[in-house]
Structure formats: C-alpha cells, structure tokens
C-alpha cells in the first residue's frame, strides 16, 4: 500500500504552504500543532554492575572531552533570505504541475548524497548551466561553458545571487543549494523552480558525514570517537532533512507538526531520487524534465553512475551492521529523517509507475 499522492488532506490542485515556525515565532517553544511525538518507551533498568555492552562502551569517555559548541544561528543553518513566510516556498512548482520552458531546475543538495556526481551528470551529459562560484569575487560571468560564477551554496552567497537576479538572467538552467528554504527565494514569477532531491539511507549518510568531518576537524580526530560515540554526543547534528524543510534549528524539538510539514513539502514540491538507485533516478529525471543528452555523449550517464569514472567510484565506508546495537542507536537518533526517507521511497516507487521503464530507455545510458 502506498500513501496518497499528493498527501491525503491536501488539495489536488496544489500545496497550500504553511508558515515555517522558526524558534521564537511559535506560541510556546518546542510545541507544534500536532503535539510532540510519542516518546520511545524507556529501556528496562539495568544493574549498575552489568550495563549493556553498548552503554558500557559509551561510558568509556575519551581522554579529552569535546566542548559543546554554541547553538548555531538561524542565518548560518537555514540561510539569510527567504520568500515571504505565508507563501514559502513561493515560486517552486508542485511536482504534478505542468512546467514551461522558462522554468529552472532546483536541486536541493543534501550533503553526502551523491551531489557532486549529480552536478557533473547535469553539466557533462546534458549540458545544463548552473551557478557556482569558482573565482573571487562572484560575477555574472560564465566560467567554462556551463558555470555562472555566482555562489548559491552559502547563506551570504544566496543573498548576493538574489541581488544579481540570476533566475531572470537567462544564463543558467539549474540552481543547486543545500539551503532549501532560503535558495527557493531565488526563483521568480517569470522563472519558477521545478525541484528534485536525492535521498540516502540516514545511517549511510551519518557514516559518510562522520568520515568527512573527522578529515576536516583535528579536534574531532583527537577525540578518537567511533561512529556510534559521535552520534551519541549532545552536539551531534541530527535529522538534517526534516530540520531544513521545517525550519527547526539543531537542538530544538521536532514535533509532529514539523514532521508533517517536511512530508508535505517533500511530496508536493520535490521529485525524488534515491542514491542507492542512481541509474533509475537519472532515467526518471530525464523523463520528468525532458532532458536531452548532448550529441556524441552516449554512455555518459553510465560512466558516472556505474562506477566507471575514477572520481565517483563507490567507496566502502565502515558502518554498523544492520540491526546491531550501534545501528539501532543511529536509527533512533535519526528517527525523523528515517521516517522521511521511507516516505521518500514510497514516492520514488510511485514515480516508477508514472514513468515506467521501456525498452527504448536502454539508449539513455
């Protein structure tokens, strides 16, 4: 059984946007319209002399404790510019709407979900032009053939891109950003966005992000934390997808209202791709957007998604075994993103029925 598409209770004609309840703008902190999700039952009491294995492991604190960083600001985590709250996201089309030639692609890049590969496929295989700052300062100048030298990857860059009016410039086909709500403000009445994103299993994403952050942070390396220990820290940045879609800062409570808002936005505004199914994802995206491969580029997509290109060969990351205590700890920590991920899988399955595979599709790759 699959959930209704669009979600039950929302009009077939489109999504009626709900103002995003940022911290300090709600009646009471940590409460939403849907109430707080039911708390998981407390584990049975353990004798202090015989803690369960994982708990015992976590009690072995590293020699050096990490200081809890100050709470991240709204501007740093969510961005500095937004559409008017009552119409957020104002100029993103519903996925079921018919687009037109003036629409732009909006790729919400969730970190560590094959974003670099997708960006390369769009430019190399399909010739799509994007905004990305490659030289300082930012400018309305094309770098190479497919890159406009404007930043859409940072909060300040998005503000500058809005001042440049890049959506109405006629110089780009794609806007890419991890700041989903803020970057949606770049689209206009004349050039609306048609959005997609790539989802990856949250345990895999957590493992990949852990490796990346250890590589960039000497302090984190000095702590000598394992993945499950890292995830157990109070300052661990959990449930990234739901927080970005609903505007909830790290450390603030996610409620059922926020979860519903994230699901509604995802299902109404985003075509879904799955990192674990990249070939099928690109096939669906090509049909949905009507992309045409560049002349002489047969086999281009397969080169990237099939692991034949050295820059995008799949690397095996060490991660907990499925259903192990470590695995279950991460799943519990990422429970809201887990729910959104499986919701996205259902949408992806429905898309397969909307865009069924045909024999001629073999020529796509």
N, C-alpha and C positions, 0 to 999 in steps of 0.2 A: 504494500500500500504506500502511496505517495501523498505528501501534503498537497493541498490545492495550490495552484499557480495562476495568478498571484495568491498570496496567503488568504485564507478564509477570513472574511470580515472586512477586506479591503475591496474597493470598487474595481470592476474590470477595466474601467477607463483609465485608471492610474493611481499612483500612490499619493495620498494626502500627507504631506510632510508634517512631522511633529517637531516643535521647537526642541532643540537639544538641551537637556537640563544640566548645564555646567555647574560645577561646585559653587555654592554661594548664591545661585539663582533659584534654587528649589526652596520650598517652604521649610523643609527640615533636611538636614544633612543625612545622606545615606538612605532616604526613603523615596520610593517611586510610586507610580500609580498602581503598579502590580503588586507592591509589597515585596518583602525580602524573600528570596528563595529559601525553601525549607533546608535547614542545616542538616548536614550528614550526621547520622547517629554517632554518638561518642563511642570510641573503641572500649572494649571491656578493660576494667582496671587490671594493671599488671603489678606483680610483686616487684618492689624496687630492686631486689637482688637478681631478678630474672627478666630484664627488659627484652622485648622482641629484638631480633637481630638488627633491623634497620635503625630502630630507635637507639640501640646500643652504639651503633656506628656513628650516628649523628651526635651522640653525647661526647664523642672524641673530638673536641674542638681543636682546630688548628692552633699552632703556637701564636699566630698573630690574628687578631680579630679585625674584621672589616668594619670601619665606621659606617653607620647608616647615613647615606647621603641625604641632603635636604630634599624636601619634596619638589619634584620637577614642576616648573611653572606651566600654566596653560599654554602660553605662547611657544615654549620650547617643545612641548609634547604634541600639541594639536595644531599649532600654527598661529599666525598673527592677523589673518584676514579671512573673513567668512561671508557667505551670502547672508542676506537678511534672515534672522533666525526663523521667522514664521514661514519662510519658503526654502529652507535648507533641505537638500541641495537644489538650488533654484533651477539651474539650466542643464541638469542631467536628464536625458530622456528615460522613460520606462523601457525596459527591455522588450516589451511587447509592442511598443510604438513603432510605426514606420519612420525611418530616418529619411534624410535627404542629403544631397551632395555637399551641402555646406556644413554638415556635422563633422566633429572631430572625435577621434578615438581618445578615451581616457583610460589609461592603465593604472589602476591602484596597485602599486607595487608593495606587497607585504614583504618585509625583509626576510631573506633566506628562503625565497620561494621561486627560484629559477628566474629572477627578474633580469639578470644580465643576459641570459640565453634568450628570453623573450624579446628583449630590446634589440638584440643582434638579429634575430629572425625577422622582425618587422622591418628593419632597415636594409639588411643584406638581401633577404629573399623577396621582399615585397616593395622595397624602395620607399618606405614610409618615412617622412621627415618628422623629426622630433626636436623639442627644446632641451638642451643640456649645456651647461656652462663648461666649456673646455679651456677657455682662455680668460684671463683677467684683464680688464673688467668685463662684465656682461655687456653684450651689444646685440643689436639687431643685424647681425652678420652671420651668414651661413659658413660653418666650418665643414670642410669636405662638401659632400653633396646632400647629406641628409640630416645635418645637425645645425640648429639655430643656437647661437651662443648665449642662451638665457637659462638661468637656474630655476628649475621647478622642484628641486629636491630638498630645499631648506625653507624654513619659515620666512626669513628675510628675502630669499630669492623669489618666493611666490609673490610677495608684496611688489617687488621690482617687476616681475613678469606681468602683473596686473597693470602696473603703470605703463609698461610697454604695449599693452593691449595685444598680446601675442595671439589670442584666439581669433581676432579680426584681421590679423596681418596678412593672411594668405600664404604664410611662409612655412607652416607646419601642418602635419596630418595627425600627430599624436602628442598628447600631454601625459607625462609619466610622473607620478609622485607617490610617496608613502603617506603624505598628509591628506587623507581622503576628503575630509570636510573642507579644509582650507583651500586645497587645489581646485575644488569644484567651483570656487568663486571666480576662476579664470574664464569660465565659459560665459557666453553672452546670448542674448535673444537671437542674434544673427548666426551665431556659431555655437550650437548646443553640443553637449558631450554625449557620446554613447560609450558606456563604461564596461570594463571587464576586469577581473582579477584572477589570480592563481592561488588556490588553497593547497596547503600541505599539512600532513598529519602533525598536530601540535607537539607530539613527543619528538618527532624528527626535527621540527623547527627549533625546539628548545635545545636539542643536542648540537645542531649546527650553529645556533647563536652562541652557545657556550664556547665552542671552539674559536669562533670569531672574536669574542670578547676577551678570551684569555690571550689571544695573539696580540690584541691591542693594549691590554692593561697589565703592566708589570705588577701592580698591587694585587690584581686577581690571581696572577700566576704565583705570587709569593704565598698566597693563602693555601695553595695546594689542595683546592677543593675538588671533589668528584662532582659529576653532574647532579646527582640527587642531593648532595650537600648544598650546591649552588642554588638549586631550585627551592630548597627549604629556607633560604635566608629571607628575612623580612623585606629586604630591599629588592628582591627578585622581581623583574618587570613582567607580571603575569597577564594573560588574556589580552594580548595586544590587539587582536582583531575587533573584539567586542568593545574595548575601550575607545579605539579610534572611531568606530562607527557611531557610538553613542555619546562620545564626548566626556568619558569618565577618566579622571586622572589616576595614575598609579597610586595605590594606597587607599583610594576612595572605594566605597562599597558599590558593587554591581548588583542591581536589583532585577527583578523580573521585568520591570518596565524597560530597563536598559537592554535586556536580552531581547525583548520583543522589538524594540526599536532597531537593534542591529539586524535581526532577521528580516524585518520589513524592508529596510534599506537594501540589504543584500539581494533579496529576492526580486524587489521591484526595479532596482537600478543597475544590477551587475550581471552580465553574462559570466558564467562560472567556468574556470579551467581548473584542472587537478594536476598537480606536479607529478604525481605517480602515473598519470596517463597523458603525457605530453603530446604524443603523436595524435591521439584522438582529440585533445584540446585544440591543437592548431588546426586540425581538419574542421572542427566546428567553428572556430573563429573565422576561418577563411570563408565559410559559407554565410555566417552571420553578418560579417562586414562587407562581403563581396570583394575581398582582396584578390588581386591578380599577381601571380609571380612574375618577376622581371624576366624579360626574354633571355633565354640561354641559361636559366637558373634551375633547370630540372634537377631534382635530388637535393636541392638546397636545404629544405627543412629537415630531411632525414639526416643530413650531415651533422646537424646540431642536436636534434632530439635523440638520435640513435647512438650517441656517444662516440661518433667518429671524429669529432673536432677536439683537438687536444685541450682547448680552453674550457670545454664543457663536458669532459669525461666525468662520469659519476664517481664521487669519492665515497668510500665506505667509512662512515663515522661510527665510532664506538657508542653504542646506546644500550639501555637496559633491555633485557629480554622481555618480550610481551607477557603481561600478567604477573611479572615479578613484583616484589615489594617496591623496588625503585620505580618501575614502570607505573604502578598504581599511584605512587606518590605524585609523579609528574602529572598524570591524568587528573588527579584530584585538584592539584594546583591550577591546572589549565582547564577546569571543568566547563567554563563558559565558552572558551574557544573550541573545546571538544564538541560541545553541543552545536556550535555554529558550523564547524567543519562537517559533521554528519548531515546537518541541514543542507549544506552546500553540495554534498554528494548526491542527495536526492534531486536537487535542481539539475545537476550535471546529468543524471540519468534521464530526466525529462527532456533535456536538450537533445540527447541522443535520439529520442523518439521524434523530436521536431525536425532534426537534421539526420535522417537515417543514412547509414553507410551504403554506398552504391559502388558497383564495380569500377565506374569511371573515377572514383575517388583515389584509386591507386596512383593516378597521374599526379596527385597533389605532392607526392613525396619522391 
